[in-house]
Amino acid sequence: MTPAQHKSDRPIAALLVPDILALLDEAPGDLAAETEEMHAADLANVVEALPPARVGDFLRALPASRAAQVIEYLDEELRAEFLEHVSTEQAAEIISEMTPDDRADVLETLEEKTADEILSDLPDEAREETQKLMQYEPDTAGGIMTTGFVAVKQVESVEQALMEVRLAARSGRRESMHALYVIDDDDRLVGVMSLRELVAAPDGASVADVMHTEIVSVQASADREEVARVTSEYDLVAIPVLDGFGRLVGVITVDDVIDAMVEEQTEDVQRLGAVQPLEDPYFVASFWDLVRRRVVWLVVLFIGGIFTSTAMTSYQSTIAAATFLAAFLPLIISSGGNSGSQSATLIIRGLAVGDVEISDVLRVLLREIGQGVALGACLGGIGFLLIVVATDHGALFGAAVALSLVLVVLMGTVVGSMLPLLLRRLGFDPAVASSPFVASIVDVTGIVVYFTVARRLLGIA
Amino acid sequence: MTPAQHKSDRPIAALLVPDILALLDEAPGDLAAETEEMHAADLANVVEALPPARVGDFLRALPASRAAQVIEYLDEELRAEFLEHVSTEQAAEIISEMTPDDRADVLETLEEKTADEILSDLPDEAREETQKLMQYEPDTAGGIMTTGFVAVKQVESVEQALMEVRLAARSGRRESMHALYVIDDDDRLVGVMSLRELVAAPDGASVADVMHTEIVSVQASADREEVARVTSEYDLVAIPVLDGFGRLVGVITVDDVIDAMVEEQTEDVQRLGAVQPLEDPYFVASFWDLVRRRVVWLVVLFIGGIFTSTAMTSYQSTIAAATFLAAFLPLIISSGGNSGSQSATLIIRGLAVGDVEISDVLRVLLREIGQGVALGACLGGIGFLLIVVATDHGALFGAAVALSLVLVVLMGTVVGSMLPLLLRRLGFDPAVASSPFVASIVDVTGIVVYFTVARRLLGIA
């Protein structure tokens, strides 16, 4: 009866495994009752910790509705494996207990043949709902919405509406009731109210009196990133989804928005680190899948890096004349890469949260030129002191290093800030402007700047 | 009456400004009625687009409850400026209309003296609630929870509970009702149910029959990142917050969880780009604040980079003997930085979403050694071909470049994957292991590896 203090569940789940296995061998009939008090998400953790061969026995020992809940929280691969190995009837029974959106999500992760078989075994209404949802792209509003929502007509009285809601709630269908939607005779969304507002409404009022007409909605085709932004901006717990005619076709609940946010963030962070976004968690992704998603960018950056060798080769006589010049090269070009990473990160995040727009390009450019000069001057000052105090190369070389640093850091801030805006303008994800990508562009120009400045100031050929 | 199709609101808000200003001059009394249909978040966008001198007039023309809603969505600075310039009574009237958590958040952004004055002007109950909330650190569960929730006693009947809920709903206090909480005589949380379940409960049932005892909760001292993880894992719309005695002290609603997620994500992304997290949006942060938050890491990385010069200097005779060696250095060391960025990103994100734990250190190490060898071999192969085909340095130098690439890329994957785990183990944010940070560590070792390998294979002193 004590509330579960949430810490890390995985170790706890692992501790329960021996008990669960013993129960499964000795009294499988008791399993449902013994685990009744557990949250489905915790039970899913236990299932993930079971020996793979026993997962099927465990899930079959639960009632279909409970098994459906647990499966919704299960790791994708384990879920697919289980559903592809039980009979189609059993799979259909479990899947029909899920909410329409989870049903579509689960079927999309199965092999097409298995999914089709399970689909044809579902009750007619559930099948049609699911097929409708499966038509939408997974990363759009349509792809994450559910068709399980409660809509009432504008002309009804509060009593009629409350009765409908109570019937829907008692029907046991797992529908979202965070908000109740009001539609006109053509199914167009005209209002929204909370269950709480309906419950609190004075007797004799009509739905039209209670509802709000200031509705925030998204199109079914909207990107899920857009859905996340709208949900966050308007503090919503559910967001209605409309088709091209303004008709209410679904509702996105906030738990799915959060899942979408986490997935989008993972993709963004991986792009920023020059990894093609993984589809699976780190340990679930296969070794070669991981290599494949990393090698693409490494090779692109390596081939881009060949230009640094070309640039260096053209200064070979300069290096031969003053070998100490080479010693300071990595320091100088990496400073440009670092300031470029900073600018790219700030602009990419600004674009993602809506603080920066493409139309701000000039303001960004001016600001980043200023930042580049200020930051470059700071590093240049340190560089000058370093050369003069700690080496015997003299003030003139110190000045060359300082000037190079200002120019290279400035180049970093300009390239790093403009590249994400350019990518967005061209329709690409700005997060492609990863730190390594920006650094590799700045490296080449950094080499040219440094040797040019050094040759001029030191009078080397 | 047509539902607002959400696109980008800022341009729309700007279009409304002339009408709003005209109304404000000619008939300020009509302003409330004319803007009634707009969502408070949209109205906040309009306020942000107004000339600063008119913001006060506009907000004072709205009823206090409406003004409170708009202010909650307002940009922090504009909000502070407005509240510090109206009379304390007016500020207190508006702030008392806010939910307790927003009230605490708003007061925390004001100057202490102003906040204290407003606080002392609030009604007793509101003041006590607010002071209680202000005691918690802003980035903990206590800091983002609200004390506005509905709790009923375990021993009550469904009818009694429903009556209490209806009274609370009708009282007009802006309380969260996504979930109803059941407490025992000592205020300890013993159950939870949705308003929907209470509405659907059969007549004559007691609260104890309806409630779930599988409760997911967090401690008031829990980090807000932990709150986000729990909310996402259990698909919650509200999460109860307990004190050390298991007593229910507050509730966190999902809109605040989403805000916290977005803020945490911004901090993580900025750290990954070697920027100290900004407290304000890109254009709101002042020029020098931005410089300050960037220069710290740039200087740290620059000073770390001095080791590359030291390392280079010790190979000066090698460079003098074979100047072409220097030409391939940037290419080789940046490959190590790139593979290191990838590993760091994958592990940092894995830690953030819970796919990777500190205890996985050995699995991660083995996997990343394998990745390093595979990726290094791939780049090494390309490097070998490049040298043999496109230069006249011969196969032996090609082999030196290839071997250096394997070793440097391997070093990148090992350093990049282990550093975030080490930082987490030491209690730091693993995202401090930014791409530039990892690259700068790998740079130094890359120089040593490359020159050592080249000297051995090519027989240079």
Boltz contact constraints between the chains, C-beta under 6 A:
constraints:
  - contact:
      token1: [A, 1]
      token2: [B, 213]
      max_distance: 6.0
  - contact:
      token1: [A, 3]
      token2: [B, 189]
      max_distance: 6.0
  - contact:
      token1: [A, 3]
      token2: [B, 215]
      max_distance: 6.0
  - contact:
      token1: [A, 3]
      token2: [B, 217]
      max_distance: 6.0
  - contact:
      token1: [A, 6]
      token2: [B, 216]
      max_distance: 6.0
  - contact:
      token1: [A, 6]
      token2: [B, 230]
      max_distance: 6.0
  - contact:
      token1: [A, 37]
      token2: [B, 214]
      max_distance: 6.0
  - contact:
      token1: [A, 39]
      token2: [B, 214]
      max_distance: 6.0
  - contact:
      token1: [A, 41]
      token2: [B, 233]
      max_distance: 6.0
  - contact:
      token1: [A, 41]
      token2: [B, 234]
      max_distance: 6.0
  - contact:
      token1: [A, 166]
      token2: [B, 199]
      max_distance: 6.0
  - contact:
      token1: [A, 169]
      token2: [B, 196]
      max_distance: 6.0
  - contact:
      token1: [A, 169]
      token2: [B, 199]
      max_distance: 6.0
  - contact:
      token1: [A, 169]
      token2: [B, 200]
      max_distance: 6.0
  - contact:
      token1: [A, 170]
      token2: [B, 200]
      max_distance: 6.0
  - contact:
      token1: [A, 177]
      token2: [B, 196]
      max_distance: 6.0
  - contact:
      token1: [A, 189]
      token2: [B, 3]
      max_distance: 6.0
  - contact:
      token1: [A, 195]
      token2: [B, 195]
      max_distance: 6.0
  - contact:
      token1: [A, 196]
      token2: [B, 169]
      max_distance: 6.0
  - contact:
      token1: [A, 196]
      token2: [B, 177]
      max_distance: 6.0
  - contact:
      token1: [A, 199]
      token2: [B, 169]
      max_distance: 6.0
  - contact:
      token1: [A, 200]
      token2: [B, 169]
      max_distance: 6.0
  - contact:
      token1: [A, 200]
      token2: [B, 170]
      max_distance: 6.0
  - contact:
      token1: [A, 213]
      token2: [B, 1]
      max_distance: 6.0
  - contact:
      token1: [A, 214]
      token2: [B, 37]
      max_distance: 6.0
  - contact:
      token1: [A, 214]
      token2: [B, 39]
      max_distance: 6.0
  - contact:
      token1: [A, 215]
      token2: [B, 3]
      max_distance: 6.0
  - contact:
      token1: [A, 216]
      token2: [B, 6]
      max_distance: 6.0
  - contact:
      token1: [A, 217]
      token2: [B, 3]
      max_distance: 6.0
  - contact:
      token1: [A, 230]
      token2: [B, 6]
      max_distance: 6.0
  - contact:
      token1: [A, 232]
      token2: [B, 258]
      max_distance: 6.0
  - contact:
      token1: [A, 233]
      token2: [B, 41]
      max_distance: 6.0
  - contact:
      token1: [A, 234]
      token2: [B, 41]
      max_distance: 6.0
  - contact:
      token1: [A, 235]
      token2: [B, 255]
      max_distance: 6.0
  - contact:
      token1: [A, 237]
      token2: [B, 237]
      max_distance: 6.0
  - contact:
      token1: [A, 237]
      token2: [B, 254]
      max_distance: 6.0
  - contact:
      token1: [A, 254]
      token2: [B, 237]
      max_distance: 6.0
  - contact:
      token1: [A, 254]
      token2: [B, 254]
      max_distance: 6.0
  - contact:
      token1: [A, 255]
      token2: [B, 235]
      max_distance: 6.0
  - contact:
      token1: [A, 258]
      token2: [B, 232]
      max_distance: 6.0
  - contact:
      token1: [A, 265]
      token2: [B, 265]
      max_distance: 6.0
  - contact:
      token1: [A, 266]
      token2: [B, 349]
      max_distance: 6.0
  - contact:
      token1: [A, 269]
      token2: [B, 345]
      max_distance: 6.0
  - contact:
      token1: [A, 269]
      token2: [B, 349]
      max_distance: 6.0
  - contact:
      token1: [A, 270]
      token2: [B, 345]
      max_distance: 6.0
  - contact:
      token1: [A, 273]
      token2: [B, 341]
      max_distance: 6.0
  - contact:
      token1: [A, 273]
      token2: [B, 342]
      max_distance: 6.0
  - contact:
      token1: [A, 273]
      token2: [B, 345]
      max_distance: 6.0
  - contact:
      token1: [A, 274]
      token2: [B, 341]
      max_distance: 6.0
  - contact:
      token1: [A, 274]
      token2: [B, 342]
      max_distance: 6.0
  - contact:
      token1: [A, 275]
      token2: [B, 342]
      max_distance: 6.0
  - contact:
      token1: [A, 275]
      token2: [B, 345]
      max_distance: 6.0
  - contact:
      token1: [A, 281]
      token2: [B, 355]
      max_distance: 6.0
  - contact:
      token1: [A, 282]
      token2: [B, 346]
      max_distance: 6.0
  - contact:
      token1: [A, 282]
      token2: [B, 350]
      max_distance: 6.0
  - contact:
      token1: [A, 282]
      token2: [B, 355]
      max_distance: 6.0
  - contact:
      token1: [A, 282]
      token2: [B, 356]
      max_distance: 6.0
  - contact:
      token1: [A, 291]
      token2: [B, 374]
      max_distance: 6.0
  - contact:
      token1: [A, 294]
      token2: [B, 342]
      max_distance: 6.0
  - contact:
      token1: [A, 294]
      token2: [B, 375]
      max_distance: 6.0
  - contact:
      token1: [A, 295]
      token2: [B, 375]
      max_distance: 6.0
  - contact:
      token1: [A, 295]
      token2: [B, 378]
      max_distance: 6.0
  - contact:
      token1: [A, 298]
      token2: [B, 338]
      max_distance: 6.0
  - contact:
      token1: [A, 298]
      token2: [B, 375]
      max_distance: 6.0
  - contact:
      token1: [A, 301]
      token2: [B, 338]
      max_distance: 6.0
  - contact:
      token1: [A, 302]
      token2: [B, 335]
      max_distance: 6.0
  - contact:
      token1: [A, 302]
      token2: [B, 379]
      max_distance: 6.0
  - contact:
      token1: [A, 305]
      token2: [B, 331]
      max_distance: 6.0
  - contact:
      token1: [A, 305]
      token2: [B, 334]
      max_distance: 6.0
  - contact:
      token1: [A, 308]
      token2: [B, 330]
      max_distance: 6.0
  - contact:
      token1: [A, 308]
      token2: [B, 331]
      max_distance: 6.0
  - contact:
      token1: [A, 309]
      token2: [B, 327]
      max_distance: 6.0
  - contact:
      token1: [A, 309]
      token2: [B, 328]
      max_distance: 6.0
  - contact:
      token1: [A, 309]
      token2: [B, 331]
      max_distance: 6.0
  - contact:
      token1: [A, 312]
      token2: [B, 327]
      max_distance: 6.0
  - contact:
      token1: [A, 313]
      token2: [B, 327]
      max_distance: 6.0
  - contact:
      token1: [A, 316]
      token2: [B, 323]
      max_distance: 6.0
  - contact:
      token1: [A, 319]
      token2: [B, 323]
      max_distance: 6.0
  - contact:
      token1: [A, 319]
      token2: [B, 326]
      max_distance: 6.0
  - contact:
      token1: [A, 320]
      token2: [B, 323]
      max_distance: 6.0
  - contact:
      token1: [A, 323]
      token2: [B, 316]
      max_distance: 6.0
  - contact:
      token1: [A, 323]
      token2: [B, 319]
      max_distance: 6.0
  - contact:
      token1: [A, 323]
      token2: [B, 320]
      max_distance: 6.0
  - contact:
      token1: [A, 326]
      token2: [B, 319]
      max_distance: 6.0
  - contact:
      token1: [A, 326]
      token2: [B, 326]
      max_distance: 6.0
  - contact:
      token1: [A, 327]
      token2: [B, 309]
      max_distance: 6.0
  - contact:
      token1: [A, 327]
      token2: [B, 312]
      max_distance: 6.0
  - contact:
      token1: [A, 327]
      token2: [B, 313]
      max_distance: 6.0
  - contact:
      token1: [A, 328]
      token2: [B, 309]
      max_distance: 6.0
  - contact:
      token1: [A, 330]
      token2: [B, 308]
      max_distance: 6.0
  - contact:
      token1: [A, 330]
      token2: [B, 443]
      max_distance: 6.0
  - contact:
      token1: [A, 331]
      token2: [B, 305]
      max_distance: 6.0
  - contact:
      token1: [A, 331]
      token2: [B, 308]
      max_distance: 6.0
  - contact:
      token1: [A, 331]
      token2: [B, 309]
      max_distance: 6.0
  - contact:
      token1: [A, 334]
      token2: [B, 305]
      max_distance: 6.0
  - contact:
      token1: [A, 335]
      token2: [B, 302]
      max_distance: 6.0
  - contact:
      token1: [A, 338]
      token2: [B, 298]
      max_distance: 6.0
  - contact:
      token1: [A, 338]
      token2: [B, 301]
      max_distance: 6.0
  - contact:
      token1: [A, 338]
      token2: [B, 436]
      max_distance: 6.0
  - contact:
      token1: [A, 341]
      token2: [B, 273]
      max_distance: 6.0
  - contact:
      token1: [A, 341]
      token2: [B, 274]
      max_distance: 6.0
  - contact:
      token1: [A, 341]
      token2: [B, 436]
      max_distance: 6.0
  - contact:
      token1: [A, 342]
      token2: [B, 273]
      max_distance: 6.0
  - contact:
      token1: [A, 342]
      token2: [B, 274]
      max_distance: 6.0
  - contact:
      token1: [A, 342]
      token2: [B, 275]
      max_distance: 6.0
  - contact:
      token1: [A, 342]
      token2: [B, 294]
      max_distance: 6.0
  - contact:
      token1: [A, 345]
      token2: [B, 269]
      max_distance: 6.0
  - contact:
      token1: [A, 345]
      token2: [B, 270]
      max_distance: 6.0
  - contact:
      token1: [A, 345]
      token2: [B, 273]
      max_distance: 6.0
  - contact:
      token1: [A, 346]
      token2: [B, 282]
      max_distance: 6.0
  - contact:
      token1: [A, 349]
      token2: [B, 266]
      max_distance: 6.0
  - contact:
      token1: [A, 349]
      token2: [B, 269]
      max_distance: 6.0
  - contact:
      token1: [A, 350]
      token2: [B, 282]
      max_distance: 6.0
  - contact:
      token1: [A, 355]
      token2: [B, 281]
      max_distance: 6.0
  - contact:
      token1: [A, 355]
      token2: [B, 282]
      max_distance: 6.0
  - contact:
      token1: [A, 356]
      token2: [B, 282]
      max_distance: 6.0
  - contact:
      token1: [A, 374]
      token2: [B, 291]
      max_distance: 6.0
  - contact:
      token1: [A, 375]
      token2: [B, 294]
      max_distance: 6.0
  - contact:
      token1: [A, 375]
      token2: [B, 295]
      max_distance: 6.0
  - contact:
      token1: [A, 375]
      token2: [B, 298]
      max_distance: 6.0
  - contact:
      token1: [A, 378]
      token2: [B, 295]
      max_distance: 6.0
  - contact:
      token1: [A, 379]
      token2: [B, 302]
      max_distance: 6.0
  - contact:
      token1: [A, 435]
      token2: [B, 435]
      max_distance: 6.0
  - contact:
      token1: [A, 436]
      token2: [B, 338]
      max_distance: 6.0
  - contact:
      token1: [A, 436]
      token2: [B, 341]
      max_distance: 6.0
  - contact:
      token1: [A, 443]
      token2: [B, 330]
      max_distance: 6.0
